[in-house]
Amino acid sequence: GPGTEYAILETVLRGMQLDVNGKIENCGWVQVRLEDGQIGWVSGNVQYTRLSVACESVARSPTVPLVATP
């Protein structure tokens, strides 16, 4: 999910290219399709992620998972 409170699905290595499916919070988090087909989220912080298009051209993600609290 879009936040550090979600489980890590996969570690993305520097230089990996992923398909972007959506964004939230002005690209604060970017929804991506992982190599195994799973949908996940990566930080959109320019320190970690470089988009090949402007953030404004990325569609807003239609679904954002909710965090379940025990």
C-alpha positions as CSV (number, residue, x, y, z in Angstrom):
1,G,0.0,0.0,0.0
2,P,1.0,3.6,-0.2
3,G,2.8,4.0,3.0
4,T,5.5,2.6,5.3
5,E,2.9,0.8,7.4
6,Y,2.2,-1.7,4.7
7,A,4.1,-5.0,4.1
8,I,7.0,-5.0,1.7
9,L,6.1,-7.1,-1.4
10,E,9.5,-6.8,-3.2
11,T,12.7,-4.9,-3.0
12,V,13.1,-2.7,-6.1
13,L,16.7,-2.3,-7.1
14,R,18.3,0.9,-8.5
15,G,17.8,1.0,-12.2
16,M,14.8,-1.3,-12.4
17,Q,12.0,-0.1,-14.7
18,L,8.4,-0.6,-13.6
19,D,5.1,0.2,-15.3
20,V,3.3,3.0,-13.5
21,N,-0.5,2.5,-12.9
22,G,-1.4,5.5,-10.8
23,K,-0.4,8.0,-8.1
24,I,-1.6,9.6,-4.9
25,E,-0.6,12.9,-3.2
26,N,1.1,14.5,-6.2
27,C,3.3,11.4,-6.7
28,G,4.1,11.1,-3.0
29,W,3.4,7.4,-3.7
30,V,3.3,5.8,-7.1
31,Q,1.3,2.6,-7.9
32,V,3.4,0.2,-10.0
33,R,3.2,-3.3,-11.6
34,L,6.0,-5.5,-10.2
35,E,7.8,-8.0,-12.4
36,D,5.7,-10.9,-11.1
37,G,2.5,-9.0,-12.0
38,Q,1.6,-7.9,-8.5
39,I,0.4,-4.3,-8.0
40,G,2.4,-2.4,-5.4
41,W,3.5,1.1,-4.4
42,V,6.8,2.9,-4.3
43,S,7.7,6.2,-2.9
44,G,7.5,8.9,-5.5
45,N,10.2,10.9,-3.7
46,V,12.8,12.1,-6.2
47,Q,15.5,10.7,-3.9
48,Y,14.2,7.2,-4.7
49,T,12.2,7.3,-7.9
50,R,12.6,8.9,-11.3
51,L,9.6,9.0,-13.6
52,S,10.0,9.1,-17.3
53,V,7.0,11.4,-17.6
54,A,5.8,14.4,-15.6
55,C,3.9,13.6,-12.4
56,E,1.0,15.6,-13.8
57,S,0.6,13.1,-16.6
58,V,0.2,10.1,-14.3
59,A,-3.4,9.2,-13.6
60,R,-4.7,9.4,-10.0
61,S,-5.0,5.9,-8.6
62,P,-8.6,4.8,-8.4
63,T,-8.1,2.5,-5.5
64,V,-6.1,3.0,-2.4
65,P,-6.1,0.1,0.1
66,L,-7.2,0.8,3.6
67,V,-5.0,-0.1,6.6
68,A,-6.8,-2.5,8.9
69,T,-6.2,-1.8,12.6
70,P,-6.5,-4.6,15.1
